[in-house]
Amino acid sequence: MHLLRYCLISLSPFFLITFLLFSSCAPDCNTPFGEGAVIDTYQPEFASLSNVGGTVTINRGYKGIFVRRVSYSEFVAFECACPHCREVRLLPLDGWEGEVLECPDCKSRYETLYGQPLEGAASGCPLYEYRTHYDGILLEIY
């Protein structure tokens, strides 16, 4: 009985320190987001979405919504607010054809198929993903 009490008392600082370490290092992934949109994919300003892999950024959401066509009938849409900086708008990285978004402030980078971080200060937080529904003409982002 005394041995068990000794073990519990001696191990409790270890567990406390471990808990504090992991709880304080957990990323804050509460990315702000805003209203979605409904876009007519046949309008000239969305012509790049007519091809698989095409991208466009629209002025909705919190800092903008990045939209990428991933197949004939499937789109992904991500909030352009950096999860780390929050007030900074992510921009498509030059030369990556819309496959990578980068924060001009903290230099965090994200791939645009799943919104996962590639590198940078926000490496623990994925991009906020909007849901999409496509009926063949209209793309609803919500």
N, C-alpha and C positions, 0 to 999 in steps of 0.2 A: 504494500500500500504506500509506504514512504517512497519507494523507488518510483512508482507511478506519479505521485505528486511532484517529486523532484524533476522528472522528465517533462511534465506539463509546464511547470514553472520555468524551466530552463529553455524550453522550445517556444514559449509564448512571445518573447522578444523577436525571435526569428520570423515567426508568422506575422507579427505586427509590422516589422520592417518590410517584409515581402509585400504585404498588402498595401502599405503606403507607397512603395516604389511603383507597383503596377497600377494603382489607382491614380497616382499623380501623373503618370506617363500616358495614360489613355488619351487618345486624340479627341478633341472636341469637334465632332462632325456635324454640327447643326448648321448646315449651309442654308442661308436664306434663299427663298424662292418666291416667285410671284405668280401672276395669272398666266394661264396657258394661252393658246390661240387656235384658230381654225384657219388653215391656209389652203388656197386653191392652187394645186401643184401645176396647173396649166397656165397660170399667170406668168408673164415674162420675168418678173423678179425672182421667180423660183425655178427658172429653167434648168439650173444646175442639178435639181432634184430629179430630173427626168431620167438620169442614168444612175445605175447602181454605183455607189461610192461617192455620189455627188453630195455636196454640203452647202449649207447656208446658215447664217446667223440672223435671227430676227429680233427686233426690238420689243420683246415682251419678257415675261418673267421678272426677275429682280435686276439682273445686269445684262440680260439678253438670253436667248435660247439658241443653242447650237443644234442643228438638225442634220442628220446623216442618213442617207438611204443605204440600207444594208442588203436588201434584196428587192425583187419586183414589188412585193407587197408589205415589206417591213421597213420601218424607220426607227431610229433612236433619237432622243432629244434630251439634252443635258443643260442644266443651268450654267450660265457663264460666270457666276460669282465664284471666285477662288475660295475653296473651303478653309484655307489658312488666313487669307487677308480679308475676305468677305466683301470689302468695298472696292475691290479691283476686278476688272473684267478680264477673263481669260481670252486669249487670242490664238487663232490658228498659227502654228509654228511654220515659218517659211520653209518651203521645200518638202513638206510632209503631206501635201495634198489633202488637208483636213483630217489626217489620221492622228494628229497630236495637237492638244491645246496647251498653252503655256501662260503662266502668270507673269506679266512683265515686272512685278515687284519682287516676289519671293523666288521666282524661277522654277516653281513646281510645274511638273509636266504630267499630262493625263492622256491616255489613249482614248479614242472616241468610239470604240465599239461597245465597251462595257463601262466606260467612265472610271477605270481604275488608275490610281496614281502610278507613275513610272519612276519619278524621282522628285526630290525637293522637300521643303519644310512641311508640306501637307501630305506626306507619304502615307499616313494612316487613314486618310479620308477619301472615299470615292466621291465623284461628282454626284450632285443631286440629279436623279433621272426622272424625267416626266414620262408619263404613260402616253402612248400614241394609238390612234386608230385610223386606218386608211381605207376608204371605200372605193378607191380607183381614181378619184378626182380630188376629194377633200381630205386633208390630213388634219385630224384633231389632236391637239397636244394639250394634255390636262394633268 
